[in-house]
Amino acid sequence: MSLRDFLKDCEAKGEVVNVSGKVSSRLEAASLLAKYDGGPVVMLQDVEGKGLTVVGGICGIRERIYRALGVREASYFRVVSEALRNPIEPVVVDDAPVNEVDLGSSLEKLPVLTYYEKDPGPYITAGMVVAKDIDEGFQNASVHRLLVLDRERMAIRMVPRHLYALYKKAVEREVDLQVAIVVGIHPAVLFAACCNPPLGVDELWVANRLLGGRLRLTRCNKVDLLVPADAELLIEGVIKPGETALEGPFLDVTGTYDEARQQPIIRVLRVSMRRGALYHAILPGGCEHRLLMGMPREVSIWEAVSNVVPEVKAVRLTPGGCNWLHAVVAIRKQWEGDGKNAALAAFTGHPSLKHVVIVDWDVNVDDPIEVERAIALNVQGDEDLIMIKGARGSSLDPSSSKQGITCKVGVDATKKLRSTKS
Ligand SMILES: Cc1cc2nc3c(=O)[nH]c(=O)nc-3n(C[C@H](O)[C@H](O)[C@H](O)COP(=O)(O)O)c2cc1C
C-alpha cells in the first residue's frame, strides 16, 4: 500500500488541487500549503525545477485520516487500540520501488522547503525515522523534524522518547546508531509512526495491521533496517555518538516557536527514490501537523478513560487547544463522580493535556457551542472543577514554567444524576 494508491483515491473524489507554475522552496511553497490548509491535498508540480512533485495537506482533515485507516468515526478508537495491541509482521520483499533511482549520498536533489522567515534553514517535516535497538534488534518508527545542515548532514529534533532511548544506548556504548528516513508513505503508516505503543512494539507492524496486512517492507542498502518498500523516498544514514548541531528555533503545533537546542546530527550515506517521486511536506503548525500529533493521543485518552468509565463515546483534542492541550471527552455517566474520574484518567492518557471537559454522551464533541452549553447548564465552579497544581505538562505550552510545570484543570460538565439514595 503506497501514498500513490491513497492519492489516486483522493483525486477520484475531487480532493486534489494542482499548482503547475514554478514555485520557490523558500516561503512560497509553504504559503501555498497554508492557503489550502485544512482542505484539499495540494500538489506543487514544479518546486525550484527539481523534478519532484511536492505534496502537502494529505492528512489535513480528520475524515481523510479515517479513510486512510479504513475506519468510521465510531470505530476509530477501538480499531486503532486493537492494532496497537495486536500488530502483524509485514512481508519483506527484495525488489522495491523505493530503490528505483539512486541519488548517491547528497540531499541536494530534494525540494526541501523553508517554511517561515525565522527558520534556521530548510526542514524535512514528513520524515519517518526508523532505527533499531542495538541489543534486542526490535525497530522503532517515529516522525521527527530534520534541519538540513548541508548536502550530507541533518540535525534531528529528538524529544526524550523512544528514538532518544535507542540513541542514548548507542552513545553509551560509543557506537553509531543507524537510521533510515522515509518520506512519502501511505498515511496509515505515517499515523502509526505518530502513535506511542510501548518501546519494543514496531510501529510498522501496527501500520500493517491497520492496512489489513498489505504493508510491504524491504531491506536498506547501507544500514541494517527494514523500511516500507513502496515509499517515495529513502535516506539512509548514521548518528555518530556526541556529534550535535544547533537545531531550531522552529514552529510547533502551538503556532509558537520552539527554542533552539543542540541536537544529534545524521550523516547521510545514501538517498534513493521511486521514479517520479512525490515529496511529502507537512506545514509546521498546520492542520496536518496538528492532527497527526493529536489524533493518536485521542486514542490514548480513550483507552485511559475506558478503564474508569464503561462507555466512552468520543474524545477530541480540539483545534482551539492546538489539537494537543485541550480535550473534550463524551462519556455515558453511570454514577455521580464518573466525570471527575474520567478527567483524572484523561490526564494519564495524554500527559501533555492541560484542560479537559467531560460531557454527556449526547453532546457533540466537535461543536464548541454544545460543549459550552453543557458547561453553562451543568457546572458549579465550587463543585465540578478539579485542579492539579504543579503537574508536568507540555513543553510546548508557552505559559508553563521553564521546566514544563503547569496547573491542570478538569471540568465535569455532565448532568447530575438523580440521587439513588432516598
Ligand atoms: C509532523 C510531525 C513532526 C514531529 N516532529 C517531532 C520531532 O521533531 N521530534 C520528536 O521527538 N517528535 C516529533 N513528533 C512526534 C513524534 O513523532 C511522536 O510523538 C511519536 O509517537 C514518537 O514515537 P515513539 O513513541 O516511538 O517515541 C512529530 C510528529 C509529527 C506529526
The ligand as a MOL file (V3000), in Angstrom:
LIG
                    3D

  0  0  0     0  0            999 V3000
M  V30 BEGIN CTAB
M  V30 COUNTS 31 33 0 0 0
M  V30 BEGIN ATOM
M  V30 1 C 4.7330 16.4450 11.6770 0
M  V30 2 C 5.2780 15.8910 12.9660 0
M  V30 3 C 6.5160 16.3100 13.4090 0
M  V30 4 C 7.0530 15.7920 14.5870 0
M  V30 5 N 8.2870 16.2010 14.9660 0
M  V30 6 C 8.8660 15.6370 16.0450 0
M  V30 7 C 10.2070 15.9630 16.3830 0
M  V30 8 O 10.8480 16.7730 15.7270 0
M  V30 9 N 10.7680 15.3400 17.4450 0
M  V30 10 C 10.0820 14.4200 18.1940 0
M  V30 11 O 10.6620 13.8580 19.1270 0
M  V30 12 N 8.7920 14.1140 17.9070 0
M  V30 13 C 8.1740 14.6740 16.8530 0
M  V30 14 N 6.8820 14.3580 16.5230 0
M  V30 15 C 6.1110 13.4710 17.4090 0
M  V30 16 C 6.5370 12.0200 17.3330 0
M  V30 17 O 6.6280 11.5640 16.0120 0
M  V30 18 C 5.5230 11.1580 18.0780 0
M  V30 19 O 5.4390 11.6250 19.4040 0
M  V30 20 C 5.8660 9.6870 18.0940 0
M  V30 21 O 4.8040 8.9890 18.6770 0
M  V30 22 C 7.1160 9.3580 18.8770 0
M  V30 23 O 7.3890 7.9890 18.6710 0
M  V30 24 P 7.8380 6.9930 19.8190 0
M  V30 25 O 6.5590 6.6520 20.5840 0
M  V30 26 O 8.3830 5.8260 19.1030 0
M  V30 27 O 8.8270 7.7360 20.6720 0
M  V30 28 C 6.3170 14.8500 15.3520 0
M  V30 29 C 5.0670 14.4500 14.8970 0
M  V30 30 C 4.5450 14.9670 13.7240 0
M  V30 31 C 3.2030 14.5050 13.2530 0
M  V30 END ATOM
M  V30 BEGIN BOND
M  V30 1 1 1 2
M  V30 2 1 2 3
M  V30 3 2 2 30
M  V30 4 2 3 4
M  V30 5 1 4 5
M  V30 6 1 4 28
M  V30 7 2 5 6
M  V30 8 1 6 7
M  V30 9 1 6 13
M  V30 10 2 7 8
M  V30 11 1 7 9
M  V30 12 1 9 10
M  V30 13 2 10 11
M  V30 14 1 10 12
M  V30 15 2 12 13
M  V30 16 1 13 14
M  V30 17 1 14 15
M  V30 18 1 14 28
M  V30 19 1 15 16
M  V30 20 1 16 17
M  V30 21 1 16 18
M  V30 22 1 18 19
M  V30 23 1 18 20
M  V30 24 1 20 21
M  V30 25 1 20 22
M  V30 26 1 22 23
M  V30 27 1 23 24
M  V30 28 2 24 25
M  V30 29 1 24 26
M  V30 30 1 24 27
M  V30 31 2 28 29
M  V30 32 1 29 30
M  V30 33 1 30 31
M  V30 END BOND
M  V30 END CTAB
M  END
